[in-house]
Every structure is written in structure tokens, then in C-alpha cells.
Amino acid sequence: MAVDGFFITGVVICLVSALICIVAAIIRQPPNDITILAVAAVELFLLVYGVAAVFRQLGGEPVAGEAWEFWGYWITALLVPVAAFWWSMLERSRWSNLVLGAVGLTIAVMLVRMEQIWDMAGTAL
């Protein structure tokens, strides 16, 4: 798999967000500004990632795999942080921070898959 700067940046943001939220849950904190902003950083990255992907495609770098699959993953990834945010607002317990932490881990895995689809690396069995 070809690794680019967006991928590395995204994985770092996701893992830092997950770490912040999981530590907050361990120390028994309810969702707060720090954990919410950590998940918001993941969402902001996904928006920038999507815009960059559009520009990459318009610049002549097509998705090597199925474009609908790449964009389907991206749209789904956009919905995950929003759903976790609403969960954390409705149930303000320390366990909601684990849900917020799962966002970072989930999106990191989805980024790996999106990079595989973009480059068609590691998909042949």
C-alpha cells in the first residue's frame, strides 16, 4: 500500500483522539470539551480528506478500485463521529467516552481500507 501524508495524518489524528477519549473514560470523566473536540478533529480531517480526494480525482489521479466503494466508505466515516457525538450528548456518562474513543479506532481502520481502495493494494486474495 502506498502511504501518503493524508493517510498518516489521519491515522495520527484518529489514534490521538481515541487515546484522549479512552483515558477520559479510565479516569471516570463524562464527555467534556476535550473529548468532544478530539472527535471533532476526526470529523474535520474527514472533510478535508474528502475535498482532497475530489481534487486528486479532478487532477487525473483516479481511484484504482471501485469509486463508489471509496465514496461509500467516506460518507459512512463522516456519519460515525456525528452519531457518537449525539450518543455522548444524550448519555453523559464516562462510558460515552469509550464510544467516542471507538470513533478514532473505527475511522483509522476505515482509512486503511480507503487507501487500499484508492491504490488497489492488498485487496487481491
Biotite code that builds the C-alpha atoms (Angstrom):
import biotite.structure as struc

atoms = struc.array([
    struc.Atom([0.000, 0.000, 0.000], chain_id="A", res_id=1, res_name="MET", atom_name="CA", element="C"),
    struc.Atom([1.344, 3.402, -0.934], chain_id="A", res_id=2, res_name="ALA", atom_name="CA", element="C"),
    struc.Atom([1.359, 5.614, 2.124], chain_id="A", res_id=3, res_name="VAL", atom_name="CA", element="C"),
    struc.Atom([0.707, 9.309, 1.652], chain_id="A", res_id=4, res_name="ASP", atom_name="CA", element="C"),
    struc.Atom([0.699, 12.276, 4.001], chain_id="A", res_id=5, res_name="GLY", atom_name="CA", element="C"),
    struc.Atom([-3.075, 12.409, 4.305], chain_id="A", res_id=6, res_name="PHE", atom_name="CA", element="C"),
    struc.Atom([-3.204, 8.800, 5.416], chain_id="A", res_id=7, res_name="PHE", atom_name="CA", element="C"),
    struc.Atom([-0.500, 9.235, 8.064], chain_id="A", res_id=8, res_name="ILE", atom_name="CA", element="C"),
    struc.Atom([-2.055, 12.477, 9.313], chain_id="A", res_id=9, res_name="THR", atom_name="CA", element="C"),
    struc.Atom([-5.476, 10.864, 9.521], chain_id="A", res_id=10, res_name="GLY", atom_name="CA", element="C"),
    struc.Atom([-4.279, 7.821, 11.429], chain_id="A", res_id=11, res_name="VAL", atom_name="CA", element="C"),
    struc.Atom([-2.373, 10.014, 13.899], chain_id="A", res_id=12, res_name="VAL", atom_name="CA", element="C"),
    struc.Atom([-5.412, 12.245, 14.473], chain_id="A", res_id=13, res_name="ILE", atom_name="CA", element="C"),
    struc.Atom([-7.646, 9.200, 14.935], chain_id="A", res_id=14, res_name="CYS", atom_name="CA", element="C"),
    struc.Atom([-5.317, 7.453, 17.364], chain_id="A", res_id=15, res_name="LEU", atom_name="CA", element="C"),
    struc.Atom([-4.712, 10.598, 19.431], chain_id="A", res_id=16, res_name="VAL", atom_name="CA", element="C"),
    struc.Atom([-8.472, 11.180, 19.574], chain_id="A", res_id=17, res_name="SER", atom_name="CA", element="C"),
    struc.Atom([-9.056, 7.583, 20.676], chain_id="A", res_id=18, res_name="ALA", atom_name="CA", element="C"),
    struc.Atom([-6.343, 7.843, 23.330], chain_id="A", res_id=19, res_name="LEU", atom_name="CA", element="C"),
    struc.Atom([-7.779, 11.082, 24.748], chain_id="A", res_id=20, res_name="ILE", atom_name="CA", element="C"),
    struc.Atom([-11.285, 9.632, 24.951], chain_id="A", res_id=21, res_name="CYS", atom_name="CA", element="C"),
    struc.Atom([-10.211, 6.292, 26.421], chain_id="A", res_id=22, res_name="ILE", atom_name="CA", element="C"),
    struc.Atom([-8.062, 7.978, 29.077], chain_id="A", res_id=23, res_name="VAL", atom_name="CA", element="C"),
    struc.Atom([-11.029, 10.210, 29.968], chain_id="A", res_id=24, res_name="ALA", atom_name="CA", element="C"),
    struc.Atom([-13.151, 7.089, 30.436], chain_id="A", res_id=25, res_name="ALA", atom_name="CA", element="C"),
    struc.Atom([-10.472, 5.422, 32.561], chain_id="A", res_id=26, res_name="ILE", atom_name="CA", element="C"),
    struc.Atom([-10.308, 8.428, 34.890], chain_id="A", res_id=27, res_name="ILE", atom_name="CA", element="C"),
    struc.Atom([-14.117, 8.391, 35.081], chain_id="A", res_id=28, res_name="ARG", atom_name="CA", element="C"),
    struc.Atom([-14.788, 11.688, 33.334], chain_id="A", res_id=29, res_name="GLN", atom_name="CA", element="C"),
    struc.Atom([-18.031, 12.314, 31.471], chain_id="A", res_id=30, res_name="PRO", atom_name="CA", element="C"),
    struc.Atom([-17.751, 13.655, 27.914], chain_id="A", res_id=31, res_name="PRO", atom_name="CA", element="C"),
    struc.Atom([-16.289, 17.143, 28.049], chain_id="A", res_id=32, res_name="ASN", atom_name="CA", element="C"),
    struc.Atom([-14.916, 19.775, 25.703], chain_id="A", res_id=33, res_name="ASP", atom_name="CA", element="C"),
    struc.Atom([-11.618, 17.944, 25.258], chain_id="A", res_id=34, res_name="ILE", atom_name="CA", element="C"),
    struc.Atom([-13.154, 14.619, 24.233], chain_id="A", res_id=35, res_name="THR", atom_name="CA", element="C"),
    struc.Atom([-15.767, 16.272, 22.030], chain_id="A", res_id=36, res_name="ILE", atom_name="CA", element="C"),
    struc.Atom([-13.101, 18.386, 20.309], chain_id="A", res_id=37, res_name="LEU", atom_name="CA", element="C"),
    struc.Atom([-10.952, 15.295, 19.802], chain_id="A", res_id=38, res_name="ALA", atom_name="CA", element="C"),
    struc.Atom([-13.796, 13.661, 17.879], chain_id="A", res_id=39, res_name="VAL", atom_name="CA", element="C"),
    struc.Atom([-14.497, 16.942, 16.065], chain_id="A", res_id=40, res_name="ALA", atom_name="CA", element="C"),
    struc.Atom([-10.871, 16.883, 14.877], chain_id="A", res_id=41, res_name="ALA", atom_name="CA", element="C"),
    struc.Atom([-11.511, 13.469, 13.311], chain_id="A", res_id=42, res_name="VAL", atom_name="CA", element="C"),
    struc.Atom([-14.626, 14.819, 11.565], chain_id="A", res_id=43, res_name="GLU", atom_name="CA", element="C"),
    struc.Atom([-12.746, 17.898, 10.338], chain_id="A", res_id=44, res_name="LEU", atom_name="CA", element="C"),
    struc.Atom([-9.975, 15.697, 8.987], chain_id="A", res_id=45, res_name="PHE", atom_name="CA", element="C"),
    struc.Atom([-12.527, 13.573, 7.120], chain_id="A", res_id=46, res_name="LEU", atom_name="CA", element="C"),
    struc.Atom([-13.993, 16.679, 5.491], chain_id="A", res_id=47, res_name="LEU", atom_name="CA", element="C"),
    struc.Atom([-10.539, 17.826, 4.384], chain_id="A", res_id=48, res_name="VAL", atom_name="CA", element="C"),
    struc.Atom([-9.734, 14.280, 3.225], chain_id="A", res_id=49, res_name="TYR", atom_name="CA", element="C"),
    struc.Atom([-12.876, 14.235, 1.074], chain_id="A", res_id=50, res_name="GLY", atom_name="CA", element="C"),
    struc.Atom([-12.082, 17.601, -0.512], chain_id="A", res_id=51, res_name="VAL", atom_name="CA", element="C"),
    struc.Atom([-8.522, 16.440, -1.190], chain_id="A", res_id=52, res_name="ALA", atom_name="CA", element="C"),
    struc.Atom([-9.851, 13.228, -2.756], chain_id="A", res_id=53, res_name="ALA", atom_name="CA", element="C"),
    struc.Atom([-12.068, 15.249, -5.090], chain_id="A", res_id=54, res_name="VAL", atom_name="CA", element="C"),
    struc.Atom([-9.098, 17.370, -6.136], chain_id="A", res_id=55, res_name="PHE", atom_name="CA", element="C"),
    struc.Atom([-6.962, 14.251, -6.602], chain_id="A", res_id=56, res_name="ARG", atom_name="CA", element="C"),
    struc.Atom([-9.589, 12.794, -8.917], chain_id="A", res_id=57, res_name="GLN", atom_name="CA", element="C"),
    struc.Atom([-10.041, 16.056, -10.822], chain_id="A", res_id=58, res_name="LEU", atom_name="CA", element="C"),
    struc.Atom([-6.264, 16.264, -11.148], chain_id="A", res_id=59, res_name="GLY", atom_name="CA", element="C"),
    struc.Atom([-6.207, 12.981, -13.029], chain_id="A", res_id=60, res_name="GLY", atom_name="CA", element="C"),
    struc.Atom([-5.485, 10.515, -10.225], chain_id="A", res_id=61, res_name="GLU", atom_name="CA", element="C"),
    struc.Atom([-8.435, 8.119, -10.400], chain_id="A", res_id=62, res_name="PRO", atom_name="CA", element="C"),
    struc.Atom([-9.476, 5.659, -7.726], chain_id="A", res_id=63, res_name="VAL", atom_name="CA", element="C"),
    struc.Atom([-7.846, 2.369, -8.700], chain_id="A", res_id=64, res_name="ALA", atom_name="CA", element="C"),
    struc.Atom([-10.646, 0.331, -7.133], chain_id="A", res_id=65, res_name="GLY", atom_name="CA", element="C"),
    struc.Atom([-14.351, 0.956, -7.269], chain_id="A", res_id=66, res_name="GLU", atom_name="CA", element="C"),
    struc.Atom([-15.057, 4.679, -6.830], chain_id="A", res_id=67, res_name="ALA", atom_name="CA", element="C"),
    struc.Atom([-18.495, 4.023, -5.340], chain_id="A", res_id=68, res_name="TRP", atom_name="CA", element="C"),
    struc.Atom([-16.882, 1.867, -2.649], chain_id="A", res_id=69, res_name="GLU", atom_name="CA", element="C"),
    struc.Atom([-14.340, 4.566, -1.747], chain_id="A", res_id=70, res_name="PHE", atom_name="CA", element="C"),
    struc.Atom([-17.001, 7.269, -1.536], chain_id="A", res_id=71, res_name="TRP", atom_name="CA", element="C"),
    struc.Atom([-19.334, 4.937, 0.363], chain_id="A", res_id=72, res_name="GLY", atom_name="CA", element="C"),
    struc.Atom([-16.651, 4.415, 2.993], chain_id="A", res_id=73, res_name="TYR", atom_name="CA", element="C"),
    struc.Atom([-16.045, 8.162, 3.154], chain_id="A", res_id=74, res_name="TRP", atom_name="CA", element="C"),
    struc.Atom([-19.733, 9.002, 3.635], chain_id="A", res_id=75, res_name="ILE", atom_name="CA", element="C"),
    struc.Atom([-20.079, 6.306, 6.284], chain_id="A", res_id=76, res_name="THR", atom_name="CA", element="C"),
    struc.Atom([-16.941, 7.579, 8.017], chain_id="A", res_id=77, res_name="ALA", atom_name="CA", element="C"),
    struc.Atom([-18.480, 11.063, 8.111], chain_id="A", res_id=78, res_name="LEU", atom_name="CA", element="C"),
    struc.Atom([-21.541, 9.702, 9.919], chain_id="A", res_id=79, res_name="LEU", atom_name="CA", element="C"),
    struc.Atom([-19.674, 7.767, 12.632], chain_id="A", res_id=80, res_name="VAL", atom_name="CA", element="C"),
    struc.Atom([-18.339, 10.793, 14.606], chain_id="A", res_id=81, res_name="PRO", atom_name="CA", element="C"),
    struc.Atom([-21.697, 12.556, 14.361], chain_id="A", res_id=82, res_name="VAL", atom_name="CA", element="C"),
    struc.Atom([-23.547, 9.526, 15.730], chain_id="A", res_id=83, res_name="ALA", atom_name="CA", element="C"),
    struc.Atom([-21.035, 9.140, 18.570], chain_id="A", res_id=84, res_name="ALA", atom_name="CA", element="C"),
    struc.Atom([-21.327, 12.838, 19.400], chain_id="A", res_id=85, res_name="PHE", atom_name="CA", element="C"),
    struc.Atom([-25.099, 12.576, 19.728], chain_id="A", res_id=86, res_name="TRP", atom_name="CA", element="C"),
    struc.Atom([-24.743, 9.437, 21.828], chain_id="A", res_id=87, res_name="TRP", atom_name="CA", element="C"),
    struc.Atom([-22.355, 11.239, 24.170], chain_id="A", res_id=88, res_name="SER", atom_name="CA", element="C"),
    struc.Atom([-24.723, 14.194, 24.493], chain_id="A", res_id=89, res_name="MET", atom_name="CA", element="C"),
    struc.Atom([-27.730, 12.000, 25.282], chain_id="A", res_id=90, res_name="LEU", atom_name="CA", element="C"),
    struc.Atom([-25.926, 9.753, 27.760], chain_id="A", res_id=91, res_name="GLU", atom_name="CA", element="C"),
    struc.Atom([-23.451, 11.881, 29.650], chain_id="A", res_id=92, res_name="ARG", atom_name="CA", element="C"),
    struc.Atom([-21.595, 9.111, 31.460], chain_id="A", res_id=93, res_name="SER", atom_name="CA", element="C"),
    struc.Atom([-17.989, 8.043, 31.396], chain_id="A", res_id=94, res_name="ARG", atom_name="CA", element="C"),
    struc.Atom([-18.992, 5.147, 29.149], chain_id="A", res_id=95, res_name="TRP", atom_name="CA", element="C"),
    struc.Atom([-19.843, 7.615, 26.414], chain_id="A", res_id=96, res_name="SER", atom_name="CA", element="C"),
    struc.Atom([-16.148, 8.445, 26.260], chain_id="A", res_id=97, res_name="ASN", atom_name="CA", element="C"),
    struc.Atom([-15.495, 4.848, 25.245], chain_id="A", res_id=98, res_name="LEU", atom_name="CA", element="C"),
    struc.Atom([-17.969, 5.314, 22.404], chain_id="A", res_id=99, res_name="VAL", atom_name="CA", element="C"),
    struc.Atom([-16.082, 8.480, 21.416], chain_id="A", res_id=100, res_name="LEU", atom_name="CA", element="C"),
    struc.Atom([-12.815, 6.548, 21.665], chain_id="A", res_id=101, res_name="GLY", atom_name="CA", element="C"),
    struc.Atom([-14.183, 3.878, 19.362], chain_id="A", res_id=102, res_name="ALA", atom_name="CA", element="C"),
    struc.Atom([-14.674, 6.585, 16.727], chain_id="A", res_id=103, res_name="VAL", atom_name="CA", element="C"),
    struc.Atom([-10.930, 7.119, 16.397], chain_id="A", res_id=104, res_name="GLY", atom_name="CA", element="C"),
    struc.Atom([-10.200, 3.413, 16.159], chain_id="A", res_id=105, res_name="LEU", atom_name="CA", element="C"),
    struc.Atom([-13.035, 2.786, 13.695], chain_id="A", res_id=106, res_name="THR", atom_name="CA", element="C"),
    struc.Atom([-12.080, 5.659, 11.410], chain_id="A", res_id=107, res_name="ILE", atom_name="CA", element="C"),
    struc.Atom([-8.407, 4.609, 11.467], chain_id="A", res_id=108, res_name="ALA", atom_name="CA", element="C"),
    struc.Atom([-9.423, 1.176, 10.163], chain_id="A", res_id=109, res_name="VAL", atom_name="CA", element="C"),
    struc.Atom([-11.703, 2.777, 7.574], chain_id="A", res_id=110, res_name="MET", atom_name="CA", element="C"),
    struc.Atom([-8.825, 4.999, 6.405], chain_id="A", res_id=111, res_name="LEU", atom_name="CA", element="C"),
    struc.Atom([-6.686, 1.914, 5.842], chain_id="A", res_id=112, res_name="VAL", atom_name="CA", element="C"),
    struc.Atom([-9.448, 0.424, 3.723], chain_id="A", res_id=113, res_name="ARG", atom_name="CA", element="C"),
    struc.Atom([-9.989, 3.671, 1.790], chain_id="A", res_id=114, res_name="MET", atom_name="CA", element="C"),
    struc.Atom([-6.265, 3.803, 0.977], chain_id="A", res_id=115, res_name="GLU", atom_name="CA", element="C"),
    struc.Atom([-6.413, 0.177, -0.178], chain_id="A", res_id=116, res_name="GLN", atom_name="CA", element="C"),
    struc.Atom([-9.327, 1.003, -2.475], chain_id="A", res_id=117, res_name="ILE", atom_name="CA", element="C"),
    struc.Atom([-7.602, 4.118, -3.807], chain_id="A", res_id=118, res_name="TRP", atom_name="CA", element="C"),
    struc.Atom([-4.361, 2.278, -4.633], chain_id="A", res_id=119, res_name="ASP", atom_name="CA", element="C"),
    struc.Atom([-5.800, -1.266, -5.055], chain_id="A", res_id=120, res_name="MET", atom_name="CA", element="C"),
    struc.Atom([-3.060, -2.525, -2.768], chain_id="A", res_id=121, res_name="ALA", atom_name="CA", element="C"),
    struc.Atom([-3.560, -5.540, -0.570], chain_id="A", res_id=122, res_name="GLY", atom_name="CA", element="C"),
    struc.Atom([-7.014, -6.330, -1.948], chain_id="A", res_id=123, res_name="THR", atom_name="CA", element="C"),
    struc.Atom([-6.122, -9.344, -4.082], chain_id="A", res_id=124, res_name="ALA", atom_name="CA", element="C"),
    struc.Atom([-6.546, -12.679, -2.357], chain_id="A", res_id=125, res_name="LEU", atom_name="CA", element="C"),
])
